[in-house]
Amino acid sequence: MNASKRIPVTKVVWEELGRLKRAGQTYDELLMEMIEEHKKGLLFREMRAIEERGDFVELE
């Protein structure tokens, strides 16, 4: 089993997390989902920037 850690958050953040969490979903699952979505967003922004700069090589 993984070690647990505490992350202090404000009441506002706690309430927002509670609104985002689906029934039966743990906060750990919610945070992991948010992390993955953030990573995807970073990837797509980087891909867009590369395309705008024309900094790529087409594959044949």
mmCIF file as gemmi writes it, N, C-alpha and C atoms, coordinates in Angstrom:
data_model
loop_
_atom_site.group_PDB
_atom_site.id
_atom_site.type_symbol
_atom_site.label_atom_id
_atom_site.label_alt_id
_atom_site.label_comp_id
_atom_site.label_asym_id
_atom_site.label_entity_id
_atom_site.label_seq_id
_atom_site.pdbx_PDB_ins_code
_atom_site.Cartn_x
_atom_site.Cartn_y
_atom_site.Cartn_z
_atom_site.occupancy
_atom_site.B_iso_or_equiv
_atom_site.pdbx_formal_charge
_atom_site.auth_seq_id
_atom_site.auth_asym_id
_atom_site.pdbx_PDB_model_num
ATOM 1 N N . MET Axp A 1 ? 0.842 -1.191 0 1 0 ? 1 A 1
ATOM 2 C CA . MET Axp A 1 ? 0 0 0 1 0 ? 1 A 1
ATOM 3 C C . MET Axp A 1 ? 0.878 1.242 0 1 0 ? 1 A 1
ATOM 4 N N . ASN Axp A 2 ? 0.442 2.254 -0.725 1 0 ? 2 A 1
ATOM 5 C CA . ASN Axp A 2 ? 1.186 3.504 -0.808 1 0 ? 2 A 1
ATOM 6 C C . ASN Axp A 2 ? 1.058 4.309 0.48 1 0 ? 2 A 1
ATOM 7 N N . ALA Axp A 3 ? 2.087 5.067 0.791 1 0 ? 3 A 1
ATOM 8 C CA . ALA Axp A 3 ? 2.054 5.943 1.946 1 0 ? 3 A 1
ATOM 9 C C . ALA Axp A 3 ? 1.109 7.105 1.675 1 0 ? 3 A 1
ATOM 10 N N . SER Axp A 4 ? 0.417 7.538 2.702 1 0 ? 4 A 1
ATOM 11 C CA . SER Axp A 4 ? -0.484 8.682 2.586 1 0 ? 4 A 1
ATOM 12 C C . SER Axp A 4 ? 0.233 9.946 2.988 1 0 ? 4 A 1
ATOM 13 N N . LYS Axp A 5 ? -0.13 11.042 2.353 1 0 ? 5 A 1
ATOM 14 C CA . LYS Axp A 5 ? 0.403 12.362 2.669 1 0 ? 5 A 1
ATOM 15 C C . LYS Axp A 5 ? -0.76 13.309 2.835 1 0 ? 5 A 1
ATOM 16 N N . ARG Axp A 6 ? -0.566 14.309 3.637 1 0 ? 6 A 1
ATOM 17 C CA . ARG Axp A 6 ? -1.596 15.339 3.813 1 0 ? 6 A 1
ATOM 18 C C . ARG Axp A 6 ? -1.211 16.568 3.009 1 0 ? 6 A 1
ATOM 19 N N . ILE Axp A 7 ? -2.205 17.15 2.371 1 0 ? 7 A 1
ATOM 20 C CA . ILE Axp A 7 ? -1.997 18.362 1.59 1 0 ? 7 A 1
ATOM 21 C C . ILE Axp A 7 ? -2.934 19.431 2.155 1 0 ? 7 A 1
ATOM 22 N N . PRO Axp A 8 ? -2.385 20.43 2.809 1 0 ? 8 A 1
ATOM 23 C CA . PRO Axp A 8 ? -3.26 21.477 3.345 1 0 ? 8 A 1
ATOM 24 C C . PRO Axp A 8 ? -3.857 22.319 2.211 1 0 ? 8 A 1
ATOM 25 N N . VAL Axp A 9 ? -5.155 22.531 2.269 1 0 ? 9 A 1
ATOM 26 C CA . VAL Axp A 9 ? -5.846 23.373 1.294 1 0 ? 9 A 1
ATOM 27 C C . VAL Axp A 9 ? -6.807 24.298 2.036 1 0 ? 9 A 1
ATOM 28 N N . THR Axp A 10 ? -7.162 25.386 1.387 1 0 ? 10 A 1
ATOM 29 C CA . THR Axp A 10 ? -8.128 26.297 1.987 1 0 ? 10 A 1
ATOM 30 C C . THR Axp A 10 ? -9.52 25.673 1.92 1 0 ? 10 A 1
ATOM 31 N N . LYS Axp A 11 ? -10.431 26.236 2.667 1 0 ? 11 A 1
ATOM 32 C CA . LYS Axp A 11 ? -11.811 25.749 2.669 1 0 ? 11 A 1
ATOM 33 C C . LYS Axp A 11 ? -12.412 25.875 1.271 1 0 ? 11 A 1
ATOM 34 N N . VAL Axp A 12 ? -12.093 26.965 0.586 1 0 ? 12 A 1
ATOM 35 C CA . VAL Axp A 12 ? -12.62 27.19 -0.761 1 0 ? 12 A 1
ATOM 36 C C . VAL Axp A 12 ? -12.165 26.078 -1.709 1 0 ? 12 A 1
ATOM 37 N N . VAL Axp A 13 ? -10.883 25.733 -1.653 1 0 ? 13 A 1
ATOM 38 C CA . VAL Axp A 13 ? -10.354 24.675 -2.518 1 0 ? 13 A 1
ATOM 39 C C . VAL Axp A 13 ? -10.996 23.338 -2.165 1 0 ? 13 A 1
ATOM 40 N N . TRP Axp A 14 ? -11.129 23.054 -0.883 1 0 ? 14 A 1
ATOM 41 C CA . TRP Axp A 14 ? -11.756 21.799 -0.434 1 0 ? 14 A 1
ATOM 42 C C . TRP Axp A 14 ? -13.183 21.687 -0.972 1 0 ? 14 A 1
ATOM 43 N N . GLU Axp A 15 ? -13.927 22.789 -0.902 1 0 ? 15 A 1
ATOM 44 C CA . GLU Axp A 15 ? -15.308 22.786 -1.386 1 0 ? 15 A 1
ATOM 45 C C . GLU Axp A 15 ? -15.359 22.592 -2.897 1 0 ? 15 A 1
ATOM 46 N N . GLU Axp A 16 ? -14.447 23.241 -3.628 1 0 ? 16 A 1
ATOM 47 C CA . GLU Axp A 16 ? -14.401 23.077 -5.082 1 0 ? 16 A 1
ATOM 48 C C . GLU Axp A 16 ? -14.063 21.637 -5.452 1 0 ? 16 A 1
ATOM 49 N N . LEU Axp A 17 ? -13.111 21.046 -4.761 1 0 ? 17 A 1
ATOM 50 C CA . LEU Axp A 17 ? -12.776 19.639 -5.008 1 0 ? 17 A 1
ATOM 51 C C . LEU Axp A 17 ? -13.983 18.748 -4.754 1 0 ? 17 A 1
ATOM 52 N N . GLY Axp A 18 ? -14.698 19.034 -3.675 1 0 ? 18 A 1
ATOM 53 C CA . GLY Axp A 18 ? -15.893 18.259 -3.357 1 0 ? 18 A 1
ATOM 54 C C . GLY Axp A 18 ? -16.949 18.346 -4.444 1 0 ? 18 A 1
ATOM 55 N N . ARG Axp A 19 ? -17.067 19.507 -5.08 1 0 ? 19 A 1
ATOM 56 C CA . ARG Axp A 19 ? -18.032 19.668 -6.175 1 0 ? 19 A 1
ATOM 57 C C . ARG Axp A 19 ? -17.593 18.912 -7.429 1 0 ? 19 A 1
ATOM 58 N N . LEU Axp A 20 ? -16.295 18.799 -7.628 1 0 ? 20 A 1
ATOM 59 C CA . LEU Axp A 20 ? -15.789 18.098 -8.812 1 0 ? 20 A 1
ATOM 60 C C . LEU Axp A 20 ? -15.815 16.584 -8.67 1 0 ? 20 A 1
ATOM 61 N N . LYS Axp A 21 ? -15.734 16.106 -7.443 1 0 ? 21 A 1
ATOM 62 C CA . LYS Axp A 21 ? -15.648 14.67 -7.174 1 0 ? 21 A 1
ATOM 63 C C . LYS Axp A 21 ? -16.978 13.987 -7.493 1 0 ? 21 A 1
ATOM 64 N N . ARG Axp A 22 ? -16.892 12.887 -8.229 1 0 ? 22 A 1
ATOM 65 C CA . ARG Axp A 22 ? -18.09 12.106 -8.55 1 0 ? 22 A 1
ATOM 66 C C . ARG Axp A 22 ? -18.422 11.148 -7.395 1 0 ? 22 A 1
ATOM 67 N N . ALA Axp A 23 ? -19.646 10.711 -7.354 1 0 ? 23 A 1
ATOM 68 C CA . ALA Axp A 23 ? -20.077 9.763 -6.328 1 0 ? 23 A 1
ATOM 69 C C . ALA Axp A 23 ? -19.207 8.512 -6.397 1 0 ? 23 A 1
ATOM 70 N N . GLY Axp A 24 ? -18.661 8.084 -5.275 1 0 ? 24 A 1
ATOM 71 C CA . GLY Axp A 24 ? -17.826 6.889 -5.215 1 0 ? 24 A 1
ATOM 72 C C . GLY Axp A 24 ? -16.372 7.123 -5.578 1 0 ? 24 A 1
ATOM 73 N N . GLN Axp A 25 ? -16.058 8.301 -6.076 1 0 ? 25 A 1
ATOM 74 C CA . GLN Axp A 25 ? -14.684 8.618 -6.463 1 0 ? 25 A 1
ATOM 75 C C . GLN Axp A 25 ? -13.914 9.11 -5.24 1 0 ? 25 A 1
ATOM 76 N N . THR Axp A 26 ? -12.686 8.66 -5.084 1 0 ? 26 A 1
ATOM 77 C CA . THR Axp A 26 ? -11.861 9.136 -3.978 1 0 ? 26 A 1
ATOM 78 C C . THR Axp A 26 ? -11.181 10.446 -4.393 1 0 ? 26 A 1
ATOM 79 N N . TYR Axp A 27 ? -10.718 11.183 -3.397 1 0 ? 27 A 1
ATOM 80 C CA . TYR Axp A 27 ? -9.977 12.408 -3.701 1 0 ? 27 A 1
ATOM 81 C C . TYR Axp A 27 ? -8.678 12.063 -4.432 1 0 ? 27 A 1
ATOM 82 N N . ASP Axp A 28 ? -8.083 10.933 -4.106 1 0 ? 28 A 1
ATOM 83 C CA . ASP Axp A 28 ? -6.876 10.486 -4.792 1 0 ? 28 A 1
ATOM 84 C C . ASP Axp A 28 ? -7.158 10.28 -6.281 1 0 ? 28 A 1
ATOM 85 N N . GLU Axp A 29 ? -8.263 9.621 -6.584 1 0 ? 29 A 1
ATOM 86 C CA . GLU Axp A 29 ? -8.643 9.398 -7.978 1 0 ? 29 A 1
ATOM 87 C C . GLU Axp A 29 ? -8.93 10.717 -8.691 1 0 ? 29 A 1
ATOM 88 N N . LEU Axp A 30 ? -9.625 11.616 -8.005 1 0 ? 30 A 1
ATOM 89 C CA . LEU Axp A 30 ? -9.93 12.921 -8.584 1 0 ? 30 A 1
ATOM 90 C C . LEU Axp A 30 ? -8.657 13.688 -8.897 1 0 ? 30 A 1
ATOM 91 N N . LEU Axp A 31 ? -7.743 13.725 -7.955 1 0 ? 31 A 1
ATOM 92 C CA . LEU Axp A 31 ? -6.495 14.454 -8.172 1 0 ? 31 A 1
ATOM 93 C C . LEU Axp A 31 ? -5.674 13.832 -9.289 1 0 ? 31 A 1
ATOM 94 N N . MET Axp A 32 ? -5.626 12.51 -9.375 1 0 ? 32 A 1
ATOM 95 C CA . MET Axp A 32 ? -4.891 11.854 -10.454 1 0 ? 32 A 1
ATOM 96 C C . MET Axp A 32 ? -5.528 12.188 -11.806 1 0 ? 32 A 1
ATOM 97 N N . GLU Axp A 33 ? -6.845 12.207 -11.858 1 0 ? 33 A 1
ATOM 98 C CA . GLU Axp A 33 ? -7.553 12.576 -13.086 1 0 ? 33 A 1
ATOM 99 C C . GLU Axp A 33 ? -7.21 14.022 -13.473 1 0 ? 33 A 1
ATOM 100 N N . MET Axp A 34 ? -7.186 14.911 -12.496 1 0 ? 34 A 1
ATOM 101 C CA . MET Axp A 34 ? -6.851 16.31 -12.758 1 0 ? 34 A 1
ATOM 102 C C . MET Axp A 34 ? -5.413 16.45 -13.246 1 0 ? 34 A 1
ATOM 103 N N . ILE Axp A 35 ? -4.506 15.69 -12.677 1 0 ? 35 A 1
ATOM 104 C CA . ILE Axp A 35 ? -3.107 15.715 -13.095 1 0 ? 35 A 1
ATOM 105 C C . ILE Axp A 35 ? -2.979 15.262 -14.545 1 0 ? 35 A 1
ATOM 106 N N . GLU Axp A 36 ? -3.652 14.169 -14.896 1 0 ? 36 A 1
ATOM 107 C CA . GLU Axp A 36 ? -3.586 13.655 -16.264 1 0 ? 36 A 1
ATOM 108 C C . GLU Axp A 36 ? -4.164 14.663 -17.257 1 0 ? 36 A 1
ATOM 109 N N . GLU Axp A 37 ? -5.28 15.304 -16.901 1 0 ? 37 A 1
ATOM 110 C CA . GLU Axp A 37 ? -5.871 16.316 -17.772 1 0 ? 37 A 1
ATOM 111 C C . GLU Axp A 37 ? -4.929 17.503 -17.938 1 0 ? 37 A 1
ATOM 112 N N . HIS Axp A 38 ? -4.257 17.891 -16.884 1 0 ? 38 A 1
ATOM 113 C CA . HIS Axp A 38 ? -3.302 18.99 -16.946 1 0 ? 38 A 1
ATOM 114 C C . HIS Axp A 38 ? -2.144 18.63 -17.872 1 0 ? 38 A 1
ATOM 115 N N . LYS Axp A 39 ? -1.644 17.41 -17.747 1 0 ? 39 A 1
ATOM 116 C CA . LYS Axp A 39 ? -0.547 16.956 -18.617 1 0 ? 39 A 1
ATOM 117 C C . LYS Axp A 39 ? -0.969 16.981 -20.083 1 0 ? 39 A 1
ATOM 118 N N . LYS Axp A 40 ? -2.201 16.527 -20.369 1 0 ? 40 A 1
ATOM 119 C CA . LYS Axp A 40 ? -2.706 16.54 -21.745 1 0 ? 40 A 1
ATOM 120 C C . LYS Axp A 40 ? -2.772 17.973 -22.26 1 0 ? 40 A 1
ATOM 121 N N . GLY Axp A 41 ? -3.244 18.882 -21.421 1 0 ? 41 A 1
ATOM 122 C CA . GLY Axp A 41 ? -3.324 20.285 -21.81 1 0 ? 41 A 1
ATOM 123 C C . GLY Axp A 41 ? -1.96 20.853 -22.145 1 0 ? 41 A 1
ATOM 124 N N . LEU Axp A 42 ? -0.961 20.527 -21.329 1 0 ? 42 A 1
ATOM 125 C CA . LEU Axp A 42 ? 0.405 20.982 -21.596 1 0 ? 42 A 1
ATOM 126 C C . LEU Axp A 42 ? 0.914 20.43 -22.923 1 0 ? 42 A 1
ATOM 127 N N . LEU Axp A 43 ? 0.654 19.157 -23.172 1 0 ? 43 A 1
ATOM 128 C CA . LEU Axp A 43 ? 1.089 18.527 -24.419 1 0 ? 43 A 1
ATOM 129 C C . LEU Axp A 43 ? 0.456 19.204 -25.626 1 0 ? 43 A 1
ATOM 130 N N . PHE Axp A 44 ? -0.858 19.436 -25.569 1 0 ? 44 A 1
ATOM 131 C CA . PHE Axp A 44 ? -1.542 20.066 -26.692 1 0 ? 44 A 1
ATOM 132 C C . PHE Axp A 44 ? -1.079 21.499 -26.91 1 0 ? 44 A 1
ATOM 133 N N . ARG Axp A 45 ? -0.821 22.236 -25.837 1 0 ? 45 A 1
ATOM 134 C CA . ARG Axp A 45 ? -0.307 23.599 -25.984 1 0 ? 45 A 1
ATOM 135 C C . ARG Axp A 45 ? 1.076 23.583 -26.633 1 0 ? 45 A 1
ATOM 136 N N . GLU Axp A 46 ? 1.902 22.637 -26.234 1 0 ? 46 A 1
ATOM 137 C CA . GLU Axp A 46 ? 3.239 22.527 -26.82 1 0 ? 46 A 1
ATOM 138 C C . GLU Axp A 46 ? 3.146 22.13 -28.295 1 0 ? 46 A 1
ATOM 139 N N . MET Axp A 47 ? 2.242 21.214 -28.615 1 0 ? 47 A 1
ATOM 140 C CA . MET Axp A 47 ? 2.063 20.8 -30.003 1 0 ? 47 A 1
ATOM 141 C C . MET Axp A 47 ? 1.6 21.983 -30.854 1 0 ? 47 A 1
ATOM 142 N N . ARG Axp A 48 ? 0.68 22.788 -30.326 1 0 ? 48 A 1
ATOM 143 C CA . ARG Axp A 48 ? 0.206 23.972 -31.037 1 0 ? 48 A 1
ATOM 144 C C . ARG Axp A 48 ? 1.341 24.963 -31.265 1 0 ? 48 A 1
ATOM 145 N N . ALA Axp A 49 ? 2.164 25.17 -30.242 1 0 ? 49 A 1
ATOM 146 C CA . ALA Axp A 49 ? 3.292 26.1 -30.357 1 0 ? 49 A 1
ATOM 147 C C . ALA Axp A 49 ? 4.284 25.615 -31.407 1 0 ? 49 A 1
ATOM 148 N N . ILE Axp A 50 ? 4.553 24.321 -31.428 1 0 ? 50 A 1
ATOM 149 C CA . ILE Axp A 50 ? 5.464 23.749 -32.427 1 0 ? 50 A 1
ATOM 150 C C . ILE Axp A 50 ? 4.893 23.961 -33.83 1 0 ? 50 A 1
ATOM 151 N N . GLU Axp A 51 ? 3.598 23.72 -33.979 1 0 ? 51 A 1
ATOM 152 C CA . GLU Axp A 51 ? 2.953 23.896 -35.281 1 0 ? 51 A 1
ATOM 153 C C . GLU Axp A 51 ? 3.007 25.361 -35.719 1 0 ? 51 A 1
ATOM 154 N N . GLU Axp A 52 ? 2.743 26.283 -34.803 1 0 ? 52 A 1
ATOM 155 C CA . GLU Axp A 52 ? 2.769 27.714 -35.127 1 0 ? 52 A 1
ATOM 156 C C . GLU Axp A 52 ? 4.169 28.172 -35.524 1 0 ? 52 A 1
ATOM 157 N N . ARG Axp A 53 ? 5.188 27.62 -34.884 1 0 ? 53 A 1
ATOM 158 C CA . ARG Axp A 53 ? 6.569 27.983 -35.211 1 0 ? 53 A 1
ATOM 159 C C . ARG Axp A 53 ? 7.039 27.298 -36.492 1 0 ? 53 A 1
ATOM 160 N N . GLY Axp A 54 ? 6.295 26.268 -36.935 1 0 ? 54 A 1
ATOM 161 C CA . GLY Axp A 54 ? 6.723 25.503 -38.096 1 0 ? 54 A 1
ATOM 162 C C . GLY Axp A 54 ? 7.956 24.677 -37.777 1 0 ? 54 A 1
ATOM 163 N N . ASP Axp A 55 ? 8.063 24.318 -36.529 1 0 ? 55 A 1
ATOM 164 C CA . ASP Axp A 55 ? 9.252 23.641 -36.011 1 0 ? 55 A 1
ATOM 165 C C . ASP Axp A 55 ? 9.036 22.129 -35.983 1 0 ? 55 A 1
ATOM 166 N N . PHE Axp A 56 ? 8.727 21.552 -37.159 1 0 ? 56 A 1
ATOM 167 C CA . PHE Axp A 56 ? 8.485 20.113 -37.22 1 0 ? 56 A 1
ATOM 168 C C . PHE Axp A 56 ? 8.91 19.568 -38.574 1 0 ? 56 A 1
ATOM 169 N N . VAL Axp A 57 ? 9.014 18.278 -38.647 1 0 ? 57 A 1
ATOM 170 C CA . VAL Axp A 57 ? 9.382 17.61 -39.883 1 0 ? 57 A 1
ATOM 171 C C . VAL Axp A 57 ? 8.246 16.681 -40.248 1 0 ? 57 A 1
ATOM 172 N N . GLU Axp A 58 ? 7.756 16.786 -41.473 1 0 ? 58 A 1
ATOM 173 C CA . GLU Axp A 58 ? 6.673 15.919 -41.925 1 0 ? 58 A 1
ATOM 174 C C . GLU Axp A 58 ? 7.223 14.527 -42.193 1 0 ? 58 A 1
ATOM 175 N N . LEU Axp A 59 ? 6.441 13.531 -41.835 1 0 ? 59 A 1
ATOM 176 C CA . LEU Axp A 59 ? 6.793 12.135 -42.115 1 0 ? 59 A 1
ATOM 177 C C . LEU Axp A 59 ? 6.101 11.71 -43.401 1 0 ? 59 A 1
ATOM 178 N N . GLU Axp A 60 ? 6.795 10.941 -44.19 1 0 ? 60 A 1
ATOM 179 C CA . GLU Axp A 60 ? 6.217 10.482 -45.459 1 0 ? 60 A 1
ATOM 180 C C . GLU Axp A 60 ? 5.681 9.1 -45.327 1 0 ? 60 A 1
